[in-house]
Amino acid sequence: MRRLLAGLLAASLCSGQALAQARDPVNPTCPAQPNWSDYPSMRFSYEVIGGIRVLKGEGQIDASTPTNLQAALDEHPELDEIWLRSPGGNAEAGNQAGYIIRQSTVPTRIPAGWACFSACNFMFMGGMGRTVDPGGVFMVHMFTHTANRAAIRQQIAQGEDSAVGLITDIEQRSAILAAEDADFLVRMGVAARLLSEVMYQQPAVASRAGASTRRCLTQAEILEYNVAGPIQYED
């Protein structure tokens, strides 16, 4: 009952904001200005909302997030839900935070009007029970190890051997992360095909002006891939 009330409350608090969100012309499935918080490091705050004990996680996921999350869970051992809004950040930290949430057995929620992107996806999927309210944004993309273009140019400038070494390192790290992500999804009861059918279909870096690099799941897709709703585990 508490979880149902929490969902209704979250929807009512943010429904006006969610309805007002304009679409992103570059990423048309997503809002133009995602509400994912501008905190440079994720902050955790405890609040009782309408009798619901909520831990809010808001901001960028970095190396300190798993430790800070565990501290917040230790400080507030009786929680009804964890609410998340974040632009993502450190992929490995997001996975670690997801495992911590799973161990806690606390459900996760993306309230209406809030957005959870990239590493936040994996943190959210740690919930034993998961809810994305109508108007909540579960935004995905293809991860990349090549975002630092200055470093890439520097390696290329140093010659062919240096460039080949960089490419080999990127391939190895990407393969490891892809395997870890697939394993994580299966352990959390999310359909592993979410990676190949949705996440990996988005370009990591726009190859041309106006190319979409983000994808926001519909409510139907959220249920289809077991991202939220009644959690089902694959054989």
BADO-522655 format. One line per field, with one value per residue: residue in three letters; x, z, y of N, C-alpha, C in turn. Coordinates in nm, 4 decimals. Atoms other than C-alpha are relative to their C-alpha. Layout:
<nodes>
resn = (ALA  ...)
n.c1 = (X  ...)
n.c3 = (Z  ...)
n.c2 = (Y  ...)
ca.c1 = (X  ...)
ca.c3 = (Z  ...)
ca.c2 = (Y  ...)
c.c1 = (X  ...)
c.c3 = (Z  ...)
c.c2 = (Y  ...)
</nodes>
This chain:
<nodes>
resn = (MET  ARG  ARG  LEU  LEU  ALA  GLY  LEU  LEU  ALA  ALA  SER  LEU  CYS  SER  GLY  GLN  ALA  LEU  ALA  GLN  ALA  ARG  ASP  PRO  VAL  ASN  PRO  THR  CYS  PRO  ALA  GLN  PRO  ASN  TRP  SER  ASP  TYR  PRO  SER  MET  ARG  PHE  SER  TYR  GLU  VAL  ILE  GLY  GLY  ILE  ARG  VAL  LEU  LYS  GLY  GLU  GLY  GLN  ILE  ASP  ALA  SER  THR  PRO  THR  ASN  LEU  GLN  ALA  ALA  LEU  ASP  GLU  HIS  PRO  GLU  LEU  ASP  GLU  ILE  TRP  LEU  ARG  SER  PRO  GLY  GLY  ASN  ALA  GLU  ALA  GLY  ASN  GLN  ALA  GLY  TYR  ILE  ILE  ARG  GLN  SER  THR  VAL  PRO  THR  ARG  ILE  PRO  ALA  GLY  TRP  ALA  CYS  PHE  SER  ALA  CYS  ASN  PHE  MET  PHE  MET  GLY  GLY  MET  GLY  ARG  THR  VAL  ASP  PRO  GLY  GLY  VAL  PHE  MET  VAL  HIS  MET  PHE  THR  HIS  THR  ALA  ASN  ARG  ALA  ALA  ILE  ARG  GLN  GLN  ILE  ALA  GLN  GLY  GLU  ASP  SER  ALA  VAL  GLY  LEU  ILE  THR  ASP  ILE  GLU  GLN  ARG  SER  ALA  ILE  LEU  ALA  ALA  GLU  ASP  ALA  ASP  PHE  LEU  VAL  ARG  MET  GLY  VAL  ALA  ALA  ARG  LEU  LEU  SER  GLU  VAL  MET  TYR  GLN  GLN  PRO  ALA  VAL  ALA  SER  ARG  ALA  GLY  ALA  SER  THR  ARG  ARG  CYS  LEU  THR  GLN  ALA  GLU  ILE  LEU  GLU  TYR  ASN  VAL  ALA  GLY  PRO  ILE  GLN  TYR  GLU  ASP)
n.c1 = (0.0833  -0.0874  -0.0617  0.1038  0.0189  -0.1187  0.0106  0.1040  -0.0481  -0.1031  0.0641  0.0753  -0.0937  -0.0800  0.0739  0.0024  -0.1319  -0.0197  0.0813  -0.0518  -0.1299  -0.0071  -0.0831  -0.1315  0.0029  -0.1099  0.0341  0.1435  0.0707  -0.0389  0.0272  -0.1075  -0.0763  0.0246  -0.0131  -0.0860  -0.0774  -0.1316  -0.1014  -0.1172  -0.0163  0.1327  0.0334  0.1066  0.0760  0.1136  0.1186  0.1280  0.0933  0.1320  -0.0134  -0.0880  -0.1413  -0.0669  -0.1384  -0.0180  -0.1340  0.0094  -0.1244  -0.0972  -0.0540  -0.1457  -0.0610  0.0433  0.1429  0.0316  -0.0290  0.0992  0.1283  0.0005  0.0093  0.1377  0.0831  -0.0300  0.0592  0.1471  0.0205  0.1387  0.0415  0.1020  -0.0450  -0.1098  0.0353  -0.1235  -0.0105  -0.1436  -0.0476  -0.0941  -0.1365  -0.0925  0.0762  -0.0293  0.0618  0.1429  0.0238  -0.0235  0.1133  0.1126  -0.0145  0.0260  0.1448  0.0602  -0.0251  0.0846  0.1370  0.0878  0.0456  -0.0417  0.1041  -0.0251  0.1284  0.0398  -0.0775  -0.1420  -0.0686  -0.1093  -0.0722  -0.1315  -0.0341  0.1158  0.0837  -0.0441  0.0290  0.1440  0.0380  -0.0300  0.1168  0.0701  0.1197  -0.0371  0.1123  -0.0200  0.1317  0.0297  -0.0662  -0.1379  -0.0821  -0.1076  -0.0713  -0.1159  -0.0879  -0.1108  -0.1153  -0.1195  -0.1284  -0.0725  0.0545  -0.1103  -0.0557  -0.1339  -0.0927  -0.0090  -0.0840  -0.1378  -0.0536  -0.0176  -0.1142  -0.1243  -0.0373  0.0863  -0.0048  0.0743  0.1413  0.0431  0.0095  0.1196  0.1173  0.0060  0.0433  0.1422  0.0753  0.0000  0.0797  0.1393  0.0493  0.0178  0.1162  0.1199  0.0270  0.0448  0.1343  0.0924  0.0124  0.0749  0.1411  0.0571  0.0089  0.1037  0.1294  0.0304  -0.0281  -0.1327  0.0114  0.0078  -0.1291  -0.0173  0.1143  0.0264  -0.1166  -0.1089  0.0470  -0.0218  -0.1412  -0.0631  -0.0370  0.0683  -0.0878  0.0373  0.0810  0.1402  0.0196  0.0484  -0.0865  0.0733  0.1291  0.0816  0.0935  0.1413  0.0501  0.0133  -0.1335  -0.0447  0.0588  -0.0457  -0.1369  -0.0066  -0.0700  0.0829  0.1230  -0.0204  -0.1341  -0.0058  -0.1381  -0.0153  -0.0614)
n.c3 = (0.0000  -0.0053  0.1302  0.0867  -0.0381  0.0428  0.1434  0.0253  -0.0480  0.0921  0.1248  -0.0206  -0.0247  0.1170  0.1236  0.0761  0.0605  0.1015  0.1150  0.0632  0.0596  0.1459  0.0591  0.0512  0.1443  0.0375  -0.0592  -0.0089  -0.0995  -0.1319  -0.0253  0.0394  -0.1197  -0.0998  -0.1399  -0.0606  -0.1056  0.0406  -0.1037  0.0605  -0.0626  -0.0473  -0.1394  -0.0543  -0.1039  -0.0519  -0.0170  -0.0132  0.0877  -0.0124  -0.0775  0.0708  -0.0329  0.1305  0.0142  0.1315  0.0566  0.1037  0.0483  0.0764  -0.0628  0.0076  -0.0769  -0.1401  -0.0122  -0.0739  -0.1428  -0.0563  -0.0001  -0.1103  -0.1239  -0.0122  -0.0323  -0.1390  -0.0855  0.0091  0.0334  0.0336  0.1113  0.0879  0.1390  0.0399  0.1197  0.0700  0.1183  0.0207  0.1382  0.0136  -0.0434  -0.0058  0.0276  -0.0997  -0.1255  0.0146  -0.0212  -0.1419  -0.0746  0.0265  -0.0831  -0.1393  -0.0137  0.0027  -0.1291  -0.1001  0.0358  0.0068  0.1363  0.0606  0.0761  0.0723  -0.0059  0.1144  0.0141  -0.0261  0.1064  -0.0419  0.1251  0.0054  -0.1174  -0.0890  0.0380  -0.0684  -0.1414  -0.0143  0.0216  -0.1188  -0.0870  -0.0028  0.0720  0.0737  0.0572  0.0745  0.0087  0.1244  -0.0060  -0.0398  0.1200  -0.0030  0.1213  0.0214  0.1138  0.0143  -0.0748  0.0802  -0.0657  0.0898  -0.0123  -0.0149  0.1341  -0.0082  -0.0273  0.1213  0.0958  -0.0486  0.0288  0.1450  0.0367  -0.0413  0.0992  0.0245  -0.1096  -0.1121  0.0357  -0.0042  -0.1415  -0.0552  0.0527  -0.0651  -0.1385  0.0027  0.0336  -0.1147  -0.1081  0.0431  -0.0057  -0.1410  -0.0525  0.0612  -0.0671  -0.1361  0.0088  0.0324  -0.1206  -0.0979  0.0366  -0.0280  -0.1451  -0.0514  0.0546  0.1172  0.1231  0.0503  0.1351  -0.0072  0.0448  0.1450  0.0747  -0.0273  -0.0405  0.0961  0.1260  -0.0037  0.0186  -0.1209  0.0327  0.1227  0.1171  0.0831  -0.0722  -0.0124  -0.0200  -0.1334  -0.0801  -0.1204  0.0219  -0.1200  0.0154  -0.0265  -0.1084  0.0523  0.0065  -0.1378  -0.0424  0.0890  -0.0332  -0.1455  -0.0683  -0.1166  -0.0022  -0.0599  0.0408  0.0464  0.0202  0.1155  -0.0271)
n.c2 = (-0.1195  -0.1171  -0.0208  -0.0537  -0.1393  -0.0744  -0.0204  -0.0986  -0.1287  -0.0470  -0.0401  -0.1235  -0.1094  -0.0361  0.0193  -0.1243  -0.0189  0.1023  -0.0332  -0.1206  0.0239  -0.0047  0.1044  -0.0357  0.0238  0.0891  0.1301  -0.0274  0.0802  -0.0502  -0.1418  -0.0911  -0.0363  0.1052  -0.0402  0.1016  -0.0644  -0.0504  0.0233  0.0630  0.1306  0.0383  -0.0256  0.0835  -0.0698  0.0771  -0.0820  0.0688  -0.0689  0.0619  0.1227  0.0924  -0.0215  -0.0063  -0.0445  -0.0588  -0.0047  -0.1014  -0.0558  0.0777  0.1204  0.0040  0.1089  -0.0059  0.0300  0.1229  -0.0171  -0.0917  0.0711  0.0956  -0.0773  -0.0477  0.1166  0.0363  -0.1022  0.0103  0.1416  0.0294  -0.0846  0.0551  -0.0111  -0.0876  -0.0769  -0.0335  -0.0855  -0.0137  0.0046  0.1110  -0.0273  0.1129  0.1215  0.1031  -0.0428  0.0229  0.1428  0.0293  -0.0539  0.0888  0.1207  -0.0402  -0.0145  0.1337  0.0620  -0.0652  0.0404  -0.1173  -0.0286  -0.1256  -0.0702  -0.1242  -0.0705  -0.0812  -0.1231  0.0256  0.0721  0.0895  0.0220  0.0613  0.0804  0.0004  0.1132  0.1219  -0.0227  0.0190  0.1392  0.0780  0.0116  0.1283  -0.0405  -0.1212  -0.0739  -0.1241  -0.0628  -0.0712  -0.1300  0.0237  0.0207  0.0988  -0.0403  0.0861  -0.0261  0.0937  -0.0490  -0.0211  -0.0288  -0.0892  -0.1351  -0.0955  -0.0129  -0.0579  0.1100  0.0807  -0.0742  0.0038  0.1335  0.0107  -0.0842  0.0671  0.0995  0.1156  0.0965  -0.0565  0.0031  0.1404  0.0361  -0.0636  0.0706  0.1315  -0.0216  -0.0363  0.1205  0.0908  -0.0579  -0.0005  0.1375  0.0354  -0.0723  0.0571  0.1273  -0.0307  -0.0563  0.1079  0.0817  -0.0792  -0.0003  0.1322  0.0158  -0.0889  0.0365  -0.0817  0.0730  -0.0347  -0.0532  -0.1462  -0.0520  0.0085  -0.0514  -0.1409  -0.0781  0.0044  -0.0551  -0.1446  -0.0358  -0.0524  -0.1386  -0.0393  0.0018  -0.1140  -0.0970  0.0363  0.1437  0.0331  0.0873  0.0380  0.0645  0.0103  0.1109  -0.0203  0.0845  0.1363  0.0593  0.0205  0.1279  0.1073  0.0395  0.0241  -0.1082  -0.0284  0.0790  0.1332  0.0452  0.1377  0.0433  0.0880  0.1297)
ca.c1 = (0.0000  0.2825  0.4462  0.1181  0.0682  0.4251  0.3648  0.0426  0.2091  0.5095  0.2854  0.0690  0.3694  0.5346  0.2546  0.2328  0.6048  0.6014  0.3195  0.5009  0.8213  0.9021  1.0541  1.4222  1.4385  1.7709  1.6552  1.2789  1.1870  1.3304  1.2548  1.4545  1.5614  1.5783  1.5296  1.8298  1.9872  2.3035  2.4778  2.8375  2.8330  2.5235  2.3634  2.1480  1.8731  1.6090  1.2559  0.9185  0.6684  0.3034  0.4111  0.6465  1.0110  1.2137  1.5857  1.6521  1.9637  2.0250  2.3185  2.6248  2.7384  3.1083  3.3527  3.2184  2.8561  2.8604  3.0231  2.7867  2.4869  2.5855  2.6301  2.2833  2.1293  2.3055  2.1773  1.8210  1.7691  1.3910  1.3073  1.0101  1.1744  1.4806  1.4031  1.6634  1.7399  2.0821  2.2652  2.4774  2.8535  3.0929  2.9628  3.1390  3.0161  2.6620  2.6825  2.8286  2.5498  2.2967  2.4337  2.4224  2.0581  1.9756  2.1366  1.9283  1.6057  1.4708  1.2550  1.3581  1.1465  1.1827  0.9036  0.7102  0.9210  1.2531  1.5126  1.7592  2.0293  2.3290  2.4954  2.1794  1.9968  2.2037  2.1728  1.7943  1.7808  1.9240  1.5825  1.4129  1.0959  1.1133  0.8718  0.8952  0.5988  0.4201  0.6195  0.9344  1.2255  1.4388  1.6956  1.9592  2.2527  2.5496  2.8404  3.1742  3.5389  3.6256  3.4641  3.8008  3.8807  4.1844  4.3486  4.2699  4.4235  4.7340  4.7761  4.7298  4.9849  5.2407  5.2308  5.0779  5.1955  5.0510  4.7181  4.6967  4.7658  4.4902  4.2397  4.3276  4.2828  3.9451  3.8272  3.9272  3.7714  3.4516  3.4189  3.4653  3.2086  2.9586  2.9926  2.9557  2.6464  2.4825  2.5537  2.4151  2.0876  2.0321  2.1046  1.8584  1.5815  1.5992  1.5823  1.9422  1.8209  1.7644  2.1354  2.1357  1.7871  1.7852  2.1010  2.3530  2.1382  2.2165  2.5388  2.7795  2.8960  2.7007  2.8599  2.6797  2.5024  2.1562  2.2160  2.0296  2.2454  1.9762  1.6652  1.3876  1.1830  0.8071  0.5971  0.5284  0.9020  0.9724  0.7370  0.8514  1.2162  1.1337  1.2925  1.0047  0.6672  0.6258  0.9853  1.0403  1.3627  1.4814  1.5756)
ca.c3 = (0.0000  0.0882  -0.2511  -0.4306  -0.2343  -0.3114  -0.6822  -0.6761  -0.4747  -0.7057  -1.0082  -0.8586  -0.7472  -1.0886  -1.3398  -1.4371  -1.5006  -1.6964  -1.9209  -1.9916  -2.1134  -2.4743  -2.7033  -2.8018  -3.1816  -3.1947  -2.9679  -3.0345  -2.7921  -2.5050  -2.3353  -2.4493  -2.0932  -1.8858  -1.5139  -1.3951  -1.1465  -1.1884  -0.8712  -0.9734  -0.7334  -0.6392  -0.3152  -0.0962  0.1151  0.3330  0.3342  0.4533  0.1823  0.2625  0.5129  0.2623  0.3668  0.0635  -0.0052  -0.2945  -0.5078  -0.7238  -0.9407  -1.1198  -1.0415  -0.9559  -0.7715  -0.4340  -0.5106  -0.3945  -0.0618  -0.0042  -0.0983  0.1499  0.4222  0.3501  0.3616  0.6914  0.8351  0.7204  0.7415  0.7038  0.3624  0.1340  -0.1887  -0.3500  -0.5994  -0.8662  -1.1063  -1.2648  -1.5922  -1.5282  -1.4972  -1.3902  -1.5420  -1.2976  -1.0010  -1.1386  -1.1499  -0.7982  -0.6680  -0.8380  -0.6573  -0.3257  -0.3836  -0.4716  -0.1487  0.0458  -0.1227  -0.1334  -0.4435  -0.6840  -0.8595  -1.1286  -1.0414  -1.3029  -1.4355  -1.3245  -1.5650  -1.5185  -1.7864  -1.8634  -1.5450  -1.3552  -1.5555  -1.3891  -1.0462  -1.0897  -1.2128  -0.8805  -0.7212  -0.6126  -0.7304  -0.9897  -1.1037  -1.3757  -1.3305  -1.6399  -1.7211  -1.5663  -1.8113  -1.8490  -2.1024  -2.2560  -2.4948  -2.6170  -2.3748  -2.5069  -2.4004  -2.6692  -2.5371  -2.4625  -2.8160  -2.7082  -2.5704  -2.8909  -3.1084  -2.8897  -2.9299  -3.3075  -3.3292  -3.1603  -3.4508  -3.5778  -3.2928  -3.0317  -3.2173  -3.2550  -2.8833  -2.7980  -3.0253  -2.8762  -2.5236  -2.6123  -2.7705  -2.4662  -2.2154  -2.4200  -2.4469  -2.0722  -1.9918  -2.2396  -2.0769  -1.7304  -1.8366  -1.9890  -1.6754  -1.4596  -1.6532  -1.6267  -1.2526  -1.2045  -1.4026  -1.6956  -2.0483  -2.1741  -2.5260  -2.4034  -2.4733  -2.8352  -2.9354  -2.7771  -2.5999  -2.8608  -3.1441  -3.0325  -3.1660  -2.8800  -3.0502  -3.3156  -3.6543  -3.8113  -3.6984  -3.5650  -3.5165  -3.2209  -2.9471  -2.6816  -2.6555  -2.3988  -2.3456  -2.3680  -2.0895  -2.3139  -2.3686  -1.9988  -1.9350  -2.2383  -2.1283  -1.7587  -1.6727  -1.4327  -1.3430  -1.2365  -1.2399  -1.4407  -1.4519  -1.7717  -1.7751)
ca.c2 = (0.0000  0.2400  0.1844  0.2498  0.5707  0.6745  0.6282  0.8273  1.1023  1.1215  1.1391  1.4123  1.6193  1.6152  1.5603  1.9272  1.9446  1.6177  1.7320  2.0587  1.8931  1.9818  1.7182  1.7267  1.7778  1.5905  1.3066  1.3118  1.0348  1.2418  1.5737  1.8753  1.9576  1.6377  1.6928  1.4957  1.7399  1.9469  1.8286  1.7407  1.4441  1.2467  1.3615  1.1411  1.2926  1.1309  1.2620  1.1404  1.2315  1.1662  0.9036  0.7384  0.6976  0.8029  0.8211  1.0587  1.0109  1.3166  1.4215  1.2873  0.9331  0.9222  0.6973  0.8149  0.7227  0.3572  0.4493  0.7409  0.5269  0.2574  0.5181  0.6590  0.3112  0.2372  0.5648  0.4969  0.1188  0.1382  0.2803  0.2373  0.3544  0.5093  0.7874  0.8623  1.1454  1.1640  1.2355  0.9250  0.9311  0.6560  0.3300  0.0991  0.3035  0.2829  -0.0961  -0.1107  0.1121  -0.1142  -0.4186  -0.2303  -0.1407  -0.5013  -0.6209  -0.3693  -0.4991  -0.1399  -0.0681  0.2064  0.4678  0.7336  0.9784  1.1701  1.4574  1.3033  1.1610  0.8730  0.8425  0.6226  0.4879  0.5831  0.3133  0.0432  0.1960  0.2034  -0.1555  -0.2708  -0.2248  -0.5466  -0.3742  -0.0957  0.1741  0.4369  0.6667  0.7985  1.1105  0.9626  0.9318  0.6182  0.7415  0.5133  0.5353  0.3354  0.3613  0.4820  0.4857  0.7409  1.0565  1.2190  1.3326  1.5345  1.2201  1.0312  1.3031  1.3012  0.9241  0.9461  1.2265  1.0014  0.7578  0.4360  0.2114  0.4439  0.4643  0.0853  0.0442  0.2895  0.1125  -0.2258  -0.0911  0.0620  -0.2650  -0.4683  -0.2297  -0.2039  -0.5825  -0.6218  -0.3531  -0.4996  -0.8424  -0.6925  -0.4979  -0.8059  -1.0076  -0.7264  -0.7096  -1.0842  -1.0814  -0.7936  -0.9613  -0.7192  -0.8619  -0.8752  -0.7948  -0.4385  -0.3915  -0.5097  -0.3963  -0.0508  0.0685  -0.0462  0.0924  0.4490  0.6043  0.6730  0.9929  1.1819  1.1090  1.4024  1.7163  1.6392  1.2650  1.1167  0.9623  0.9153  0.7016  0.7278  0.4133  0.4214  0.2747  -0.0254  -0.0826  -0.0432  -0.3354  -0.5364  -0.5371  -0.5880  -0.2534  -0.1933  -0.3380  -0.7018  -0.8260  -1.1450  -1.3459  -1.5081  -1.8762)
c.c1 = (0.0877  0.0600  -0.1009  -0.0227  0.1174  -0.0065  -0.1026  0.0465  0.1040  -0.0616  -0.0729  0.0918  0.0627  -0.0773  -0.0020  0.1303  0.0206  -0.0761  0.0578  0.1311  -0.0087  0.0925  0.1316  0.0008  0.1111  -0.0258  -0.1506  -0.0779  0.0185  -0.0386  0.1204  0.0895  -0.0287  0.0243  0.0815  0.0975  0.1369  0.1036  0.1200  0.0330  -0.1327  -0.0163  -0.1154  -0.0673  -0.1219  -0.1163  -0.1222  -0.1025  -0.1352  0.0038  0.0908  0.1450  0.0833  0.1447  0.0156  0.1480  -0.0014  0.1390  0.0893  0.0516  0.1514  0.0518  -0.0448  -0.1445  -0.0294  0.0227  -0.1036  -0.1388  -0.0072  -0.0127  -0.1429  -0.0942  0.0228  -0.0659  -0.1524  -0.0367  -0.1427  -0.0483  -0.1109  0.0444  0.1250  -0.0411  0.1278  -0.0230  0.1470  0.0330  0.0986  0.1375  0.0861  -0.0774  0.0226  -0.0630  -0.1513  -0.0361  0.0175  -0.1165  -0.1240  0.0052  -0.0279  -0.1500  -0.0678  0.0185  -0.0897  -0.1460  -0.0971  -0.0425  0.0502  -0.1144  0.0607  -0.1332  -0.0290  0.0797  0.1473  0.0590  0.1186  0.0701  0.1302  0.0281  -0.1138  -0.0939  0.0330  -0.0190  -0.1483  -0.0386  0.0385  -0.1194  -0.0646  -0.1367  0.0310  -0.1239  0.0512  -0.1386  -0.0242  0.0538  0.1401  0.0803  0.1114  0.0714  0.1279  0.0842  0.1026  0.1193  0.1185  0.1218  0.0788  -0.0484  0.1101  0.0732  0.1413  0.1039  0.0190  0.0907  0.1479  0.0645  0.0274  0.1226  0.1329  0.0386  -0.0908  -0.0026  -0.0812  -0.1500  -0.0551  -0.0157  -0.1238  -0.1250  -0.0161  -0.0503  -0.1491  -0.0854  -0.0100  -0.0894  -0.1482  -0.0607  -0.0261  -0.1240  -0.1295  -0.0380  -0.0520  -0.1428  -0.1031  -0.0232  -0.0840  -0.1489  -0.0663  -0.0175  -0.1142  -0.1388  -0.0444  0.0358  0.1332  -0.0060  -0.0232  0.1292  0.0076  -0.1118  -0.0237  0.1288  0.1061  -0.0416  0.0211  0.1477  0.0569  0.0364  -0.0657  0.0989  -0.0284  -0.0852  -0.1452  -0.0261  -0.0395  0.0966  -0.0699  -0.1342  -0.0721  -0.1059  -0.1431  -0.0419  -0.0143  0.1354  0.0555  -0.0529  0.0546  0.1373  0.0196  0.0830  -0.0739  -0.1283  0.0248  0.1301  -0.0019  0.1460  0.0066  0.0654  0.1447)
c.c3 = (0.0000  -0.1366  -0.0988  0.0289  -0.0446  -0.1482  -0.0344  0.0400  -0.0950  -0.1291  0.0155  0.0205  -0.1289  -0.1312  -0.0851  -0.0721  -0.1142  -0.1269  -0.0776  -0.0737  -0.1522  -0.0489  -0.0507  -0.1500  -0.0482  0.0486  0.0269  0.0981  0.1409  0.0182  -0.0366  0.1175  0.1099  0.1418  0.0728  0.1022  -0.0518  0.1112  -0.0621  0.0592  0.0658  0.1493  0.0416  0.1141  0.0373  0.0227  0.0150  -0.0775  0.0065  0.0754  -0.0629  0.0298  -0.1263  0.0164  -0.1426  -0.0376  -0.1205  -0.0386  -0.0695  0.0807  -0.0187  0.0921  0.1449  0.0201  0.0745  0.1510  0.0663  0.0054  0.1180  0.1342  0.0236  0.0362  0.1441  0.0968  0.0037  -0.0398  -0.0387  -0.1048  -0.0781  -0.1456  -0.0105  -0.1299  -0.0643  -0.1136  -0.0186  -0.1486  -0.0232  0.0502  -0.0090  -0.0130  0.1066  0.1341  -0.0050  0.0227  0.1476  0.0858  -0.0204  0.0836  0.1476  0.0238  0.0002  0.1347  0.1085  -0.0134  -0.0060  -0.1456  -0.0488  -0.0815  -0.0750  -0.0034  -0.1285  -0.0018  0.0275  -0.1132  0.0560  -0.1271  0.0243  0.1242  0.1009  -0.0323  0.0829  0.1501  0.0277  -0.0085  0.1163  0.0907  -0.0075  -0.0652  -0.0646  -0.0621  -0.0749  -0.0174  -0.1399  0.0091  0.0569  -0.1225  0.0279  -0.1337  -0.0151  -0.1167  -0.0067  0.0755  -0.0945  0.0891  -0.0808  0.0087  0.0095  -0.1331  0.0014  0.0228  -0.1237  -0.1027  0.0398  -0.0317  -0.1492  -0.0449  0.0338  -0.0936  -0.0015  0.1184  0.1200  -0.0261  0.0072  0.1452  0.0653  -0.0451  0.0668  0.1430  0.0055  -0.0285  0.1193  0.1114  -0.0356  0.0083  0.1438  0.0572  -0.0579  0.0671  0.1410  -0.0005  -0.0280  0.1218  0.1052  -0.0308  0.0321  0.1498  0.0591  -0.0564  -0.1164  -0.1245  -0.0586  -0.1402  -0.0010  -0.0510  -0.1521  -0.0770  0.0194  0.0286  -0.1085  -0.1379  -0.0071  -0.0218  0.1296  -0.0171  -0.1328  -0.1161  -0.0944  0.0838  0.0030  0.0212  0.1444  0.0695  0.1260  -0.0373  0.1326  -0.0214  0.0264  0.1170  -0.0465  -0.0061  0.1387  0.0545  -0.0829  0.0394  0.1498  0.0734  0.1293  -0.0122  0.0681  -0.0518  -0.0351  -0.0277  -0.1156  0.0425  -0.0489)
c.c2 = (0.1258  0.0303  0.0577  0.1473  0.0861  0.0315  0.1058  0.1395  0.0571  0.0496  0.1328  0.1196  0.0505  -0.0042  0.1262  0.0238  -0.0981  0.0341  0.1179  -0.0230  0.0014  -0.1105  0.0565  -0.0267  -0.0931  -0.1423  0.0000  -0.0854  0.0553  0.1475  0.0863  0.0363  -0.1027  0.0509  -0.1062  0.0578  0.0437  -0.0136  -0.0722  -0.1363  -0.0363  0.0231  -0.0901  0.0749  -0.0842  0.0939  -0.0901  0.0808  -0.0705  -0.1317  -0.1039  0.0356  -0.0142  0.0431  0.0506  -0.0032  0.0911  0.0494  -0.1013  -0.1187  -0.0008  -0.1098  -0.0016  -0.0460  -0.1301  0.0134  0.0900  -0.0627  -0.0958  0.0708  0.0488  -0.1137  -0.0450  0.0983  -0.0104  -0.1432  -0.0350  0.1002  -0.0697  0.0021  0.0871  0.0675  0.0509  0.0996  0.0340  -0.0010  -0.1138  0.0384  -0.1249  -0.1314  -0.1078  0.0344  -0.0204  -0.1457  -0.0370  0.0483  -0.0862  -0.1264  0.0312  0.0143  -0.1364  -0.0711  0.0585  -0.0409  0.1180  0.0226  0.1355  0.0593  0.1182  0.0733  0.0765  0.1300  -0.0157  -0.0823  -0.0773  -0.0467  -0.0747  -0.0853  -0.0056  -0.1153  -0.1230  0.0124  -0.0268  -0.1469  -0.0906  -0.0212  -0.1377  0.0150  0.1332  0.0625  0.1218  0.0601  0.0557  0.1431  -0.0091  -0.0412  -0.1007  0.0134  -0.0808  0.0497  -0.1110  0.0561  0.0181  0.0207  0.1027  0.1440  0.1065  0.0133  0.0581  -0.1093  -0.0877  0.0677  -0.0064  -0.1349  -0.0163  0.0783  -0.0661  -0.1137  -0.1211  -0.0969  0.0486  -0.0070  -0.1415  -0.0462  0.0572  -0.0732  -0.1356  0.0120  0.0318  -0.1226  -0.0941  0.0521  -0.0011  -0.1399  -0.0425  0.0675  -0.0544  -0.1313  0.0233  0.0540  -0.1089  -0.0883  0.0717  -0.0050  -0.1332  -0.0201  0.0843  -0.0308  0.0856  -0.0807  0.0456  0.0585  0.1508  0.0623  0.0044  0.0677  0.1499  0.0774  0.0056  0.0510  0.1514  0.0299  0.0576  0.1467  0.0342  0.0055  0.1158  0.0941  -0.0452  -0.1474  -0.0279  -0.0955  -0.0493  -0.0612  -0.0098  -0.1068  0.0446  -0.0871  -0.1445  -0.0700  -0.0269  -0.1314  -0.1155  -0.0523  -0.0242  0.1060  0.0363  -0.0799  -0.1333  -0.0587  -0.1474  -0.0357  -0.0984  -0.1314  -0.0003)
</nodes>
